[in-house]
Amino acid sequence: MSVWVIIVLLGILALAGAPLFTIIGAIGLIAFISSGTDTSAMIAELYRLVDLPALIAIPLFTFAGFLLAESKAPKRLIRLAESLFGWMPGGLAVVALFSTAIFTAFSGASGVTIIALGGLIYPALIQQRYPEKFSLGLVTTSGSLGLLFPPSLPIILYSIIAGVNIDKLFMAGLLPGILLLLILSLYAMRTGIKAKVQRTAFSWREVWSALKEAAWEAPLPVVVVGGIYGGIFTATEAAAVTAAYVLLVEVFIHREIKIFSDLPRVVRESMILVGAILVMLGSAMGVTSYLIDEQIPMKLFAFISAYVSSKIVFLIILNFFILVMNMVEIFSAIIIVVPLILPVALQYGVDPIHLGIIFLLNLEIGYMTPPLGLNLFLSSIRFNKPLPKVYKSVVPFFLLLVLTLLLVTYLPHLSLVLVGGGAGQ
């Protein structure tokens, strides 16, 4: 009875807005006390966290993403992309998909994409006479596109929690991420043709002008992705290169981030997010230690295997479970759920890297899944649209993302071909 009282009390505190790390920490402390284990075991996990080599990538990539969001880089990149691809059927919509995917990869799917780029993309789509429902659905979906591409923060978190090599995980996400964008682009092109959207004439002069304007930001995705995939530097080294480069460009070259007024604020806001993630991560690792000591994953596997023997059926159940969890909150879903499902998935023969891609793709879908997906609320507020209208607008995109999820789930080669089929450490 006392356990249920504590669970209800923690639930009430969480709904009341208590910081998530305090809830997770309380769960860990209560679990260790109830099992007769010294609570210092919880703190010991914080020391283990410090030794993780991928840890430094979190603050560096987050800082770079916040700098880009505060500058005029998004506007320059969209202009460049439109000058290159605006002549295609559905050109502007395709430009929006790829631009937001790149931006989300750097900003970490914190809702910044809808806020920063939505105000540019949505009016432009409407002006070119794309259907309003399509335009609203696209900008809502765009808030979480790009999570499969480096330097996505959720990829880094998953690699830490699951103990998977971060460089291999970055490589594993490339083909599924491209496949998703291609499927959505085909839908955008079909919509553009059906709506008879006027295309933008290709002009070398406009391309050259846009390229000069975005000359400093345009190479960034190529440098980061190419550097990691080409083996020039590791993901951690890429984080340092990215942070230093973006700082130099936005503060000292473009001077859009004022060094004495804007920069301290950007540092403060980005590190508040990083601090929350790290404290939550440390608390969750303590809970994970308890789960392992008590063999909870093995007991969970024994329970599931009594009813499910097929790997195919297990993956269906797994996707549904992850999708529901990811609809609530992205970082807590990774930190809490992965330690539970990873050992069970391994028993069914699911590669941990493949599981990571499945998990991250579910994250993208969870952000736009009614009724609780974060993108839905952000889009409703940003564009002053009622939630039911936003719900209807994302249905075609939701179905296409689910189709991609099924392909990635049941064709593991898509995730593993670039990493040789194994996780590695």
TORKOL-4160 file (C-alpha; in steps of 0.2 Angstrom, whole numbers, padded with zeros to 4 digits, m for minus):
425
<pt num="1" X="0000" Y="0000" Z="0000"/>
<pt num="2" X="0014" Y="0012" Z="0005"/>
<pt num="3" X="0022" Y="0009" Z="m0012"/>
<pt num="4" X="0006" Y="0014" Z="m0022"/>
<pt num="5" X="0004" Y="0029" Z="m0011"/>
<pt num="6" X="0022" Y="0035" Z="m0016"/>
<pt num="7" X="0019" Y="0031" Z="m0034"/>
<pt num="8" X="0003" Y="0041" Z="m0034"/>
<pt num="9" X="0012" Y="0056" Z="m0024"/>
<pt num="10" X="0026" Y="0056" Z="m0037"/>
<pt num="11" X="0013" Y="0056" Z="m0051"/>
<pt num="12" X="0004" Y="0071" Z="m0044"/>
<pt num="13" X="0021" Y="0080" Z="m0042"/>
<pt num="14" X="0026" Y="0077" Z="m0060"/>
<pt num="15" X="0009" Y="0083" Z="m0066"/>
<pt num="16" X="0011" Y="0098" Z="m0055"/>
<pt num="17" X="0027" Y="0103" Z="m0064"/>
<pt num="18" X="0041" Y="0096" Z="m0053"/>
<pt num="19" X="0057" Y="0094" Z="m0062"/>
<pt num="20" X="0058" Y="0077" Z="m0070"/>
<pt num="21" X="0076" Y="0073" Z="m0063"/>
<pt num="22" X="0069" Y="0075" Z="m0045"/>
<pt num="23" X="0055" Y="0062" Z="m0049"/>
<pt num="24" X="0068" Y="0050" Z="m0057"/>
<pt num="25" X="0080" Y="0053" Z="m0043"/>
<pt num="26" X="0066" Y="0050" Z="m0030"/>
<pt num="27" X="0061" Y="0034" Z="m0039"/>
<pt num="28" X="0080" Y="0028" Z="m0038"/>
<pt num="29" X="0082" Y="0032" Z="m0020"/>
<pt num="30" X="0066" Y="0024" Z="m0015"/>
<pt num="31" X="0070" Y="0008" Z="m0025"/>
<pt num="32" X="0087" Y="0006" Z="m0017"/>
<pt num="33" X="0081" Y="0009" Z="0001"/>
<pt num="34" X="0067" Y="m0004" Z="m0002"/>
<pt num="35" X="0079" Y="m0017" Z="m0007"/>
<pt num="36" X="0091" Y="m0013" Z="0007"/>
<pt num="37" X="0105" Y="m0006" Z="m0004"/>
<pt num="38" X="0115" Y="0009" Z="0002"/>
<pt num="39" X="0109" Y="0025" Z="m0007"/>
<pt num="40" X="0127" Y="0029" Z="m0011"/>
<pt num="41" X="0125" Y="0017" Z="m0026"/>
<pt num="42" X="0114" Y="0031" Z="m0034"/>
<pt num="43" X="0128" Y="0044" Z="m0032"/>
<pt num="44" X="0141" Y="0032" Z="m0039"/>
<pt num="45" X="0132" Y="0032" Z="m0056"/>
<pt num="46" X="0136" Y="0051" Z="m0057"/>
<pt num="47" X="0154" Y="0047" Z="m0057"/>
<pt num="48" X="0152" Y="0034" Z="m0070"/>
<pt num="49" X="0143" Y="0047" Z="m0081"/>
<pt num="50" X="0159" Y="0058" Z="m0080"/>
<pt num="51" X="0170" Y="0044" Z="m0088"/>
<pt num="52" X="0159" Y="0043" Z="m0104"/>
<pt num="53" X="0169" Y="0050" Z="m0119"/>
<pt num="54" X="0153" Y="0055" Z="m0128"/>
<pt num="55" X="0147" Y="0066" Z="m0114"/>
<pt num="56" X="0157" Y="0082" Z="m0120"/>
<pt num="57" X="0147" Y="0081" Z="m0137"/>
<pt num="58" X="0131" Y="0086" Z="m0128"/>
<pt num="59" X="0135" Y="0104" Z="m0122"/>
<pt num="60" X="0145" Y="0108" Z="m0138"/>
<pt num="61" X="0132" Y="0103" Z="m0150"/>
<pt num="62" X="0118" Y="0111" Z="m0140"/>
<pt num="63" X="0128" Y="0127" Z="m0139"/>
<pt num="64" X="0131" Y="0127" Z="m0158"/>
<pt num="65" X="0112" Y="0124" Z="m0161"/>
<pt num="66" X="0107" Y="0138" Z="m0150"/>
<pt num="67" X="0119" Y="0150" Z="m0158"/>
<pt num="68" X="0112" Y="0145" Z="m0176"/>
<pt num="69" X="0094" Y="0147" Z="m0170"/>
<pt num="70" X="0098" Y="0165" Z="m0163"/>
<pt num="71" X="0106" Y="0171" Z="m0179"/>
<pt num="72" X="0099" Y="0174" Z="m0196"/>
<pt num="73" X="0107" Y="0157" Z="m0203"/>
<pt num="74" X="0091" Y="0148" Z="m0205"/>
<pt num="75" X="0084" Y="0162" Z="m0217"/>
<pt num="76" X="0101" Y="0162" Z="m0227"/>
<pt num="77" X="0100" Y="0143" Z="m0229"/>
<pt num="78" X="0082" Y="0142" Z="m0234"/>
<pt num="79" X="0086" Y="0155" Z="m0248"/>
<pt num="80" X="0100" Y="0145" Z="m0254"/>
<pt num="81" X="0090" Y="0129" Z="m0254"/>
<pt num="82" X="0076" Y="0138" Z="m0263"/>
<pt num="83" X="0087" Y="0145" Z="m0277"/>
<pt num="84" X="0094" Y="0127" Z="m0280"/>
<pt num="85" X="0078" Y="0117" Z="m0279"/>
<pt num="86" X="0064" Y="0129" Z="m0281"/>
<pt num="87" X="0062" Y="0125" Z="m0300"/>
<pt num="88" X="0056" Y="0107" Z="m0295"/>
<pt num="89" X="0038" Y="0102" Z="m0294"/>
<pt num="90" X="0034" Y="0105" Z="m0275"/>
<pt num="91" X="0051" Y="0114" Z="m0274"/>
<pt num="92" X="0048" Y="0125" Z="m0260"/>
<pt num="93" X="0040" Y="0111" Z="m0250"/>
<pt num="94" X="0055" Y="0100" Z="m0253"/>
<pt num="95" X="0067" Y="0114" Z="m0248"/>
<pt num="96" X="0057" Y="0116" Z="m0232"/>
<pt num="97" X="0059" Y="0097" Z="m0228"/>
<pt num="98" X="0077" Y="0096" Z="m0231"/>
<pt num="99" X="0081" Y="0113" Z="m0223"/>
<pt num="100" X="0071" Y="0109" Z="m0207"/>
<pt num="101" X="0079" Y="0092" Z="m0206"/>
<pt num="102" X="0096" Y="0099" Z="m0206"/>
<pt num="103" X="0091" Y="0113" Z="m0193"/>
<pt num="104" X="0083" Y="0100" Z="m0182"/>
<pt num="105" X="0098" Y="0089" Z="m0182"/>
<pt num="106" X="0109" Y="0104" Z="m0175"/>
<pt num="107" X="0095" Y="0111" Z="m0163"/>
<pt num="108" X="0090" Y="0094" Z="m0155"/>
<pt num="109" X="0072" Y="0094" Z="m0159"/>
<pt num="110" X="0068" Y="0106" Z="m0144"/>
<pt num="111" X="0054" Y="0114" Z="m0154"/>
<pt num="112" X="0066" Y="0128" Z="m0160"/>
<pt num="113" X="0063" Y="0122" Z="m0178"/>
<pt num="114" X="0044" Y="0127" Z="m0178"/>
<pt num="115" X="0047" Y="0143" Z="m0169"/>
<pt num="116" X="0063" Y="0149" Z="m0179"/>
<pt num="117" X="0059" Y="0142" Z="m0197"/>
<pt num="118" X="0040" Y="0140" Z="m0196"/>
<pt num="119" X="0037" Y="0159" Z="m0197"/>
<pt num="120" X="0047" Y="0159" Z="m0214"/>
<pt num="121" X="0041" Y="0143" Z="m0222"/>
<pt num="122" X="0022" Y="0143" Z="m0218"/>
<pt num="123" X="0018" Y="0160" Z="m0226"/>
<pt num="124" X="0029" Y="0156" Z="m0241"/>
<pt num="125" X="0020" Y="0140" Z="m0244"/>
<pt num="126" X="0003" Y="0149" Z="m0243"/>
<pt num="127" X="0009" Y="0163" Z="m0254"/>
<pt num="128" X="0014" Y="0150" Z="m0267"/>
<pt num="129" X="m0004" Y="0143" Z="m0266"/>
<pt num="130" X="0000" Y="0126" Z="m0257"/>
<pt num="131" X="m0015" Y="0119" Z="m0249"/>
<pt num="132" X="m0017" Y="0126" Z="m0231"/>
<pt num="133" X="m0019" Y="0109" Z="m0223"/>
<pt num="134" X="m0004" Y="0103" Z="m0232"/>
<pt num="135" X="0007" Y="0118" Z="m0227"/>
<pt num="136" X="0001" Y="0117" Z="m0209"/>
<pt num="137" X="0005" Y="0098" Z="m0208"/>
<pt num="138" X="0022" Y="0100" Z="m0216"/>
<pt num="139" X="0028" Y="0114" Z="m0204"/>
<pt num="140" X="0021" Y="0104" Z="m0189"/>
<pt num="141" X="0030" Y="0088" Z="m0195"/>
<pt num="142" X="0046" Y="0098" Z="m0198"/>
<pt num="143" X="0049" Y="0101" Z="m0180"/>
<pt num="144" X="0056" Y="0083" Z="m0177"/>
<pt num="145" X="0063" Y="0079" Z="m0194"/>
<pt num="146" X="0082" Y="0076" Z="m0194"/>
<pt num="147" X="0084" Y="0066" Z="m0178"/>
<pt num="148" X="0092" Y="0052" Z="m0188"/>
<pt num="149" X="0106" Y="0064" Z="m0194"/>
<pt num="150" X="0122" Y="0070" Z="m0185"/>
<pt num="151" X="0124" Y="0079" Z="m0173"/>
<pt num="152" X="0107" Y="0075" Z="m0167"/>
<pt num="153" X="0106" Y="0076" Z="m0148"/>
<pt num="154" X="0095" Y="0061" Z="m0146"/>
<pt num="155" X="0107" Y="0050" Z="m0155"/>
<pt num="156" X="0121" Y="0055" Z="m0143"/>
<pt num="157" X="0109" Y="0051" Z="m0128"/>
<pt num="158" X="0104" Y="0034" Z="m0135"/>
<pt num="159" X="0123" Y="0030" Z="m0138"/>
<pt num="160" X="0127" Y="0034" Z="m0119"/>
<pt num="161" X="0112" Y="0025" Z="m0112"/>
<pt num="162" X="0114" Y="0009" Z="m0123"/>
<pt num="163" X="0133" Y="0009" Z="m0123"/>
<pt num="164" X="0133" Y="0009" Z="m0142"/>
<pt num="165" X="0147" Y="0017" Z="m0152"/>
<pt num="166" X="0141" Y="0034" Z="m0157"/>
<pt num="167" X="0151" Y="0035" Z="m0173"/>
<pt num="168" X="0142" Y="0019" Z="m0179"/>
<pt num="169" X="0125" Y="0026" Z="m0173"/>
<pt num="170" X="0128" Y="0042" Z="m0183"/>
<pt num="171" X="0132" Y="0031" Z="m0199"/>
<pt num="172" X="0117" Y="0020" Z="m0196"/>
<pt num="173" X="0104" Y="0034" Z="m0196"/>
<pt num="174" X="0110" Y="0041" Z="m0213"/>
<pt num="175" X="0100" Y="0029" Z="m0225"/>
<pt num="176" X="0084" Y="0028" Z="m0215"/>
<pt num="177" X="0085" Y="0047" Z="m0213"/>
<pt num="178" X="0087" Y="0050" Z="m0232"/>
<pt num="179" X="0073" Y="0037" Z="m0236"/>
<pt num="180" X="0061" Y="0047" Z="m0224"/>
<pt num="181" X="0065" Y="0063" Z="m0233"/>
<pt num="182" X="0063" Y="0055" Z="m0250"/>
<pt num="183" X="0046" Y="0048" Z="m0246"/>
<pt num="184" X="0040" Y="0065" Z="m0239"/>
<pt num="185" X="0047" Y="0074" Z="m0254"/>
<pt num="186" X="0038" Y="0063" Z="m0266"/>
<pt num="187" X="0022" Y="0067" Z="m0257"/>
<pt num="188" X="0027" Y="0086" Z="m0258"/>
<pt num="189" X="0030" Y="0085" Z="m0276"/>
<pt num="190" X="0013" Y="0076" Z="m0279"/>
<pt num="191" X="0005" Y="0090" Z="m0269"/>
<pt num="192" X="0013" Y="0103" Z="m0279"/>
<pt num="193" X="0008" Y="0096" Z="m0296"/>
<pt num="194" X="m0010" Y="0093" Z="m0290"/>
<pt num="195" X="m0012" Y="0110" Z="m0283"/>
<pt num="196" X="m0003" Y="0118" Z="m0299"/>
<pt num="197" X="0009" Y="0127" Z="m0288"/>
<pt num="198" X="0020" Y="0139" Z="m0298"/>
<pt num="199" X="0038" Y="0135" Z="m0299"/>
<pt num="200" X="0052" Y="0147" Z="m0296"/>
<pt num="201" X="0063" Y="0149" Z="m0312"/>
<pt num="202" X="0081" Y="0143" Z="m0310"/>
<pt num="203" X="0093" Y="0157" Z="m0310"/>
<pt num="204" X="0112" Y="0156" Z="m0309"/>
<pt num="205" X="0113" Y="0174" Z="m0303"/>
<pt num="206" X="0101" Y="0170" Z="m0288"/>
<pt num="207" X="0111" Y="0154" Z="m0284"/>
<pt num="208" X="0127" Y="0164" Z="m0284"/>
<pt num="209" X="0119" Y="0178" Z="m0273"/>
<pt num="210" X="0112" Y="0165" Z="m0261"/>
<pt num="211" X="0128" Y="0155" Z="m0260"/>
<pt num="212" X="0138" Y="0171" Z="m0256"/>
<pt num="213" X="0126" Y="0176" Z="m0242"/>
<pt num="214" X="0126" Y="0158" Z="m0234"/>
<pt num="215" X="0144" Y="0155" Z="m0239"/>
<pt num="216" X="0149" Y="0152" Z="m0221"/>
<pt num="217" X="0135" Y="0141" Z="m0215"/>
<pt num="218" X="0132" Y="0131" Z="m0231"/>
<pt num="219" X="0148" Y="0120" Z="m0228"/>
<pt num="220" X="0144" Y="0116" Z="m0210"/>
<pt num="221" X="0133" Y="0100" Z="m0213"/>
<pt num="222" X="0145" Y="0094" Z="m0226"/>
<pt num="223" X="0160" Y="0096" Z="m0214"/>
<pt num="224" X="0151" Y="0088" Z="m0199"/>
<pt num="225" X="0143" Y="0074" Z="m0208"/>
<pt num="226" X="0158" Y="0071" Z="m0220"/>
<pt num="227" X="0170" Y="0072" Z="m0207"/>
<pt num="228" X="0162" Y="0059" Z="m0196"/>
<pt num="229" X="0157" Y="0047" Z="m0210"/>
<pt num="230" X="0174" Y="0050" Z="m0218"/>
<pt num="231" X="0184" Y="0045" Z="m0202"/>
<pt num="232" X="0192" Y="0062" Z="m0201"/>
<pt num="233" X="0186" Y="0065" Z="m0184"/>
<pt num="234" X="0175" Y="0057" Z="m0171"/>
<pt num="235" X="0158" Y="0063" Z="m0165"/>
<pt num="236" X="0166" Y="0071" Z="m0150"/>
<pt num="237" X="0179" Y="0080" Z="m0160"/>
<pt num="238" X="0165" Y="0085" Z="m0173"/>
<pt num="239" X="0156" Y="0093" Z="m0158"/>
<pt num="240" X="0171" Y="0104" Z="m0154"/>
<pt num="241" X="0174" Y="0109" Z="m0172"/>
<pt num="242" X="0156" Y="0113" Z="m0174"/>
<pt num="243" X="0154" Y="0124" Z="m0158"/>
<pt num="244" X="0171" Y="0133" Z="m0162"/>
<pt num="245" X="0166" Y="0136" Z="m0181"/>
<pt num="246" X="0148" Y="0142" Z="m0177"/>
<pt num="247" X="0154" Y="0154" Z="m0163"/>
<pt num="248" X="0167" Y="0161" Z="m0175"/>
<pt num="249" X="0155" Y="0164" Z="m0189"/>
<pt num="250" X="0140" Y="0170" Z="m0180"/>
<pt num="251" X="0149" Y="0181" Z="m0167"/>
<pt num="252" X="0164" Y="0187" Z="m0176"/>
<pt num="253" X="0161" Y="0186" Z="m0195"/>
<pt num="254" X="0142" Y="0190" Z="m0196"/>
<pt num="255" X="0141" Y="0198" Z="m0179"/>
<pt num="256" X="0123" Y="0194" Z="m0177"/>
<pt num="257" X="0126" Y="0187" Z="m0160"/>
<pt num="258" X="0133" Y="0202" Z="m0149"/>
<pt num="259" X="0147" Y="0196" Z="m0139"/>
<pt num="260" X="0143" Y="0206" Z="m0123"/>
<pt num="261" X="0124" Y="0205" Z="m0123"/>
<pt num="262" X="0118" Y="0190" Z="m0134"/>
<pt num="263" X="0132" Y="0178" Z="m0131"/>
<pt num="264" X="0130" Y="0176" Z="m0112"/>
<pt num="265" X="0112" Y="0174" Z="m0114"/>
<pt num="266" X="0114" Y="0160" Z="m0127"/>
<pt num="267" X="0127" Y="0151" Z="m0116"/>
<pt num="268" X="0115" Y="0152" Z="m0101"/>
<pt num="269" X="0100" Y="0146" Z="m0110"/>
<pt num="270" X="0109" Y="0132" Z="m0119"/>
<pt num="271" X="0118" Y="0126" Z="m0103"/>
<pt num="272" X="0102" Y="0126" Z="m0093"/>
<pt num="273" X="0095" Y="0113" Z="m0105"/>
<pt num="274" X="0112" Y="0104" Z="m0104"/>
<pt num="275" X="0112" Y="0104" Z="m0085"/>
<pt num="276" X="0094" Y="0097" Z="m0085"/>
<pt num="277" X="0099" Y="0083" Z="m0097"/>
<pt num="278" X="0114" Y="0078" Z="m0087"/>
<pt num="279" X="0106" Y="0078" Z="m0070"/>
<pt num="280" X="0092" Y="0068" Z="m0077"/>
<pt num="281" X="0104" Y="0057" Z="m0086"/>
<pt num="282" X="0114" Y="0054" Z="m0069"/>
<pt num="283" X="0098" Y="0050" Z="m0060"/>
<pt num="284" X="0091" Y="0038" Z="m0073"/>
<pt num="285" X="0108" Y="0029" Z="m0073"/>
<pt num="286" X="0106" Y="0026" Z="m0055"/>
<pt num="287" X="0088" Y="0019" Z="m0058"/>
<pt num="288" X="0095" Y="0008" Z="m0072"/>
<pt num="289" X="0108" Y="0001" Z="m0060"/>
<pt num="290" X="0094" Y="m0004" Z="m0048"/>
<pt num="291" X="0084" Y="m0012" Z="m0063"/>
<pt num="292" X="0100" Y="m0023" Z="m0068"/>
<pt num="293" X="0103" Y="m0028" Z="m0050"/>
<pt num="294" X="0085" Y="m0034" Z="m0047"/>
<pt num="295" X="0085" Y="m0042" Z="m0065"/>
<pt num="296" X="0070" Y="m0032" Z="m0070"/>
<pt num="297" X="0074" Y="m0033" Z="m0089"/>
<pt num="298" X="0076" Y="m0052" Z="m0088"/>
<pt num="299" X="0059" Y="m0054" Z="m0078"/>
<pt num="300" X="0051" Y="m0043" Z="m0091"/>
<pt num="301" X="0058" Y="m0054" Z="m0105"/>
<pt num="302" X="0052" Y="m0069" Z="m0096"/>
<pt num="303" X="0034" Y="m0062" Z="m0095"/>
<pt num="304" X="0034" Y="m0056" Z="m0113"/>
<pt num="305" X="0041" Y="m0072" Z="m0120"/>
<pt num="306" X="0028" Y="m0082" Z="m0112"/>
<pt num="307" X="0015" Y="m0074" Z="m0124"/>
<pt num="308" X="0026" Y="m0068" Z="m0138"/>
<pt num="309" X="0038" Y="m0080" Z="m0147"/>
<pt num="310" X="0039" Y="m0071" Z="m0164"/>
<pt num="311" X="0052" Y="m0057" Z="m0167"/>
<pt num="312" X="0040" Y="m0049" Z="m0179"/>
<pt num="313" X="0026" Y="m0048" Z="m0167"/>
<pt num="314" X="0038" Y="m0042" Z="m0153"/>
<pt num="315" X="0044" Y="m0028" Z="m0165"/>
<pt num="316" X="0026" Y="m0023" Z="m0168"/>
<pt num="317" X="0022" Y="m0022" Z="m0149"/>
<pt num="318" X="0039" Y="m0013" Z="m0146"/>
<pt num="319" X="0035" Y="0001" Z="m0159"/>
<pt num="320" X="0018" Y="0004" Z="m0151"/>
<pt num="321" X="0026" Y="0005" Z="m0134"/>
<pt num="322" X="0040" Y="0016" Z="m0139"/>
<pt num="323" X="0028" Y="0028" Z="m0149"/>
<pt num="324" X="0017" Y="0030" Z="m0134"/>
<pt num="325" X="0031" Y="0034" Z="m0122"/>
<pt num="326" X="0040" Y="0046" Z="m0135"/>
<pt num="327" X="0023" Y="0056" Z="m0137"/>
<pt num="328" X="0025" Y="0061" Z="m0119"/>
<pt num="329" X="0043" Y="0068" Z="m0118"/>
<pt num="330" X="0058" Y="0064" Z="m0128"/>
<pt num="331" X="0073" Y="0064" Z="m0117"/>
<pt num="332" X="0065" Y="0055" Z="m0102"/>
<pt num="333" X="0059" Y="0042" Z="m0115"/>
<pt num="334" X="0076" Y="0039" Z="m0120"/>
<pt num="335" X="0084" Y="0039" Z="m0103"/>
<pt num="336" X="0070" Y="0028" Z="m0094"/>
<pt num="337" X="0064" Y="0017" Z="m0108"/>
<pt num="338" X="0080" Y="0011" Z="m0116"/>
<pt num="339" X="0088" Y="0002" Z="m0101"/>
<pt num="340" X="0071" Y="m0008" Z="m0100"/>
<pt num="341" X="0069" Y="m0013" Z="m0118"/>
<pt num="342" X="0087" Y="m0015" Z="m0124"/>
<pt num="343" X="0090" Y="m0032" Z="m0114"/>
<pt num="344" X="0073" Y="m0038" Z="m0120"/>
<pt num="345" X="0076" Y="m0034" Z="m0138"/>
<pt num="346" X="0093" Y="m0042" Z="m0137"/>
<pt num="347" X="0085" Y="m0058" Z="m0132"/>
<pt num="348" X="0074" Y="m0057" Z="m0148"/>
<pt num="349" X="0090" Y="m0055" Z="m0158"/>
<pt num="350" X="0087" Y="m0036" Z="m0162"/>
<pt num="351" X="0104" Y="m0027" Z="m0165"/>
<pt num="352" X="0106" Y="m0013" Z="m0153"/>
<pt num="353" X="0111" Y="m0001" Z="m0167"/>
<pt num="354" X="0095" Y="m0006" Z="m0177"/>
<pt num="355" X="0085" Y="m0004" Z="m0161"/>
<pt num="356" X="0092" Y="0014" Z="m0159"/>
<pt num="357" X="0086" Y="0019" Z="m0176"/>
<pt num="358" X="0069" Y="0012" Z="m0173"/>
<pt num="359" X="0068" Y="0021" Z="m0157"/>
<pt num="360" X="0074" Y="0038" Z="m0165"/>
<pt num="361" X="0062" Y="0036" Z="m0179"/>
<pt num="362" X="0048" Y="0033" Z="m0166"/>
<pt num="363" X="0054" Y="0049" Z="m0158"/>
<pt num="364" X="0050" Y="0059" Z="m0174"/>
<pt num="365" X="0033" Y="0051" Z="m0175"/>
<pt num="366" X="0029" Y="0054" Z="m0157"/>
<pt num="367" X="0032" Y="0072" Z="m0158"/>
<pt num="368" X="0017" Y="0074" Z="m0170"/>
<pt num="369" X="0006" Y="0060" Z="m0164"/>
<pt num="370" X="m0011" Y="0066" Z="m0157"/>
<pt num="371" X="m0016" Y="0071" Z="m0144"/>
<pt num="372" X="0000" Y="0074" Z="m0134"/>
<pt num="373" X="0014" Y="0076" Z="m0147"/>
<pt num="374" X="0024" Y="0092" Z="m0143"/>
<pt num="375" X="0024" Y="0098" Z="m0161"/>
<pt num="376" X="0005" Y="0099" Z="m0162"/>
<pt num="377" X="0005" Y="0111" Z="m0147"/>
<pt num="378" X="0019" Y="0122" Z="m0154"/>
<pt num="379" X="0011" Y="0123" Z="m0171"/>
<pt num="380" X="m0006" Y="0127" Z="m0164"/>
<pt num="381" X="0002" Y="0142" Z="m0154"/>
<pt num="382" X="0014" Y="0148" Z="m0167"/>
<pt num="383" X="0001" Y="0149" Z="m0181"/>
<pt num="384" X="m0014" Y="0152" Z="m0171"/>
<pt num="385" X="m0023" Y="0137" Z="m0177"/>
<pt num="386" X="m0035" Y="0126" Z="m0166"/>
<pt num="387" X="m0028" Y="0109" Z="m0161"/>
<pt num="388" X="m0041" Y="0099" Z="m0171"/>
<pt num="389" X="m0036" Y="0107" Z="m0187"/>
<pt num="390" X="m0018" Y="0104" Z="m0183"/>
<pt num="391" X="m0022" Y="0085" Z="m0179"/>
<pt num="392" X="m0030" Y="0083" Z="m0196"/>
<pt num="393" X="m0016" Y="0092" Z="m0205"/>
<pt num="394" X="m0003" Y="0079" Z="m0199"/>
<pt num="395" X="m0013" Y="0064" Z="m0204"/>
<pt num="396" X="m0005" Y="0061" Z="m0221"/>
<pt num="397" X="0013" Y="0065" Z="m0214"/>
<pt num="398" X="0010" Y="0053" Z="m0199"/>
<pt num="399" X="0005" Y="0039" Z="m0211"/>
<pt num="400" X="0020" Y="0041" Z="m0222"/>
<pt num="401" X="0032" Y="0041" Z="m0206"/>
<pt num="402" X="0024" Y="0025" Z="m0200"/>
<pt num="403" X="0027" Y="0018" Z="m0217"/>
<pt num="404" X="0045" Y="0022" Z="m0216"/>
<pt num="405" X="0046" Y="0015" Z="m0198"/>
<pt num="406" X="0039" Y="m0001" Z="m0204"/>
<pt num="407" X="0052" Y="m0002" Z="m0218"/>
<pt num="408" X="0066" Y="0002" Z="m0206"/>
<pt num="409" X="0060" Y="m0010" Z="m0193"/>
<pt num="410" X="0058" Y="m0025" Z="m0205"/>
<pt num="411" X="0073" Y="m0021" Z="m0216"/>
<pt num="412" X="0087" Y="m0020" Z="m0203"/>
<pt num="413" X="0099" Y="m0019" Z="m0218"/>
<pt num="414" X="0094" Y="m0001" Z="m0220"/>
<pt num="415" X="0102" Y="0003" Z="m0203"/>
<pt num="416" X="0116" Y="m0009" Z="m0203"/>
<pt num="417" X="0124" Y="m0009" Z="m0220"/>
<pt num="418" X="0135" Y="0006" Z="m0217"/>
<pt num="419" X="0141" Y="m0001" Z="m0200"/>
<pt num="420" X="0145" Y="m0018" Z="m0205"/>
<pt num="421" X="0130" Y="m0026" Z="m0196"/>
<pt num="422" X="0136" Y="m0024" Z="m0178"/>
<pt num="423" X="0136" Y="m0012" Z="m0163"/>
<pt num="424" X="0153" Y="m0013" Z="m0157"/>
<pt num="425" X="0160" Y="m0002" Z="m0143"/>
